Amino acid sequence: MNNSNFVTRSLVSITALLLHVFAMPVFFLGFILIYSSQWMAQFLNAGLGTIFNLLMLTSILIGVMGISRIVMTVVGRAVRLSWWQYALWSFGEVFSFSCFAALYMALVYGDFGYFPALGECLCLSFATLSYPYILFALLLALIRPDEAEASEEDLVRFTDTTGRLKLVIAHDVILYIEAQENYVSIHYMEGEKLKEYSLRQSMRGIEELMDKHGIIRCQRSYFVNPRHVTVLRRDKEGFIQAELDVHNSKPVPVSPKYYEHLSQLL
C-alpha cells in the first residue's frame, strides 16, 4: 500500500480541528442567510425567532464538529487514516449534524415531523458543507507532512555511539529498525520514498528511545513501528511476519516472544 493512500498529518492537526470547528459553522450560517429557502425562512422565524434558531444551529454544528474533530485528532496521532476513512468520517459528521438539527427543527417547527425535517436537513447540509469540506481538504493536503505542526515530542533524535546527533525524523515515518553488526539500519519514509540510514549504534543503545516513541522490539534484531503494521501472518515455514502498509517494504520478522504484545497494539 503506497504512502499516498493516507491523509497528510495536516488534516488531523490542531489547525484542521480549529478550522472545521469554527470556519465550518460560519460558512454554513452565511449560506443560510444569503440563500434561504421558503421552508428554512419559515423555520428561522418559528419558536423564539430567527436569532435564537441561528444560535442553536451554530451550537449544534460546533458541538458535533468539536467532538468529532477532537476524536479524529487523537486517533490520527495513533494510527494513519486512509482517504476513504477520512471521507467516511466527514460524511458521518454531516449526517450527525443533520440528525440533531432535524430533531431541533421538528420540536420548534411543529408542522414537520422528524423524518421530513431530517430529509430537508440532509439535503441542505450536504449541499452546503460539501464546498468547505473540499476546500479545507485541498488547502490542508497541500501542507507537506514535514511542514505540518509537530511538537518536539514527535521527533526522534538518533545519536551514534559517541553521542553525536546524526538523524532527526518524526516517529510516525519510521517503519522498522534492523541490527547489522555494529550498526542499526533505520528504514523510514521521506515523502513517498522509502529511505534507509545506517547508524553506528546498538539495538540496546536505542531501546529506551524507541520505547519512548512507541516503536517496539519484535525480534532480537528488529524494532517495528506498530502504526505501519497492517497484519501479522505466518509464512510457509511457520515463521511470523509483520506486513507493513508501504509498497516495496519487506515483511519484518516477529518472534513468538513479542508476538502477543505486538498483536495487542494492532
Secondary structure, DSSP 8 states (H G I E B T S, - for coil): --GGGB--GGGGSHHHHHIIIIIHHHHHHHHHHHS--HHHHHHHTSTT-HHHHHHHHHHHHHHHHHHHHHHHHHHHHHS--BHHHHHHHHHHHHHHHHHHHHHHHHHHSTTS-HHHHHHHHHHHHHHHHHHHHHHHHHHHHTS-GGGS---GGGEEEEE-TT--EEEEEEGGGEEEEEEETTEEEEEEEETTEEEEEEES--HHHHHHHHHHTT-EEEETTEEE-GGGEEEEEE-TTS-EEEEESSTT---EEE-HHHHHHHHHH-
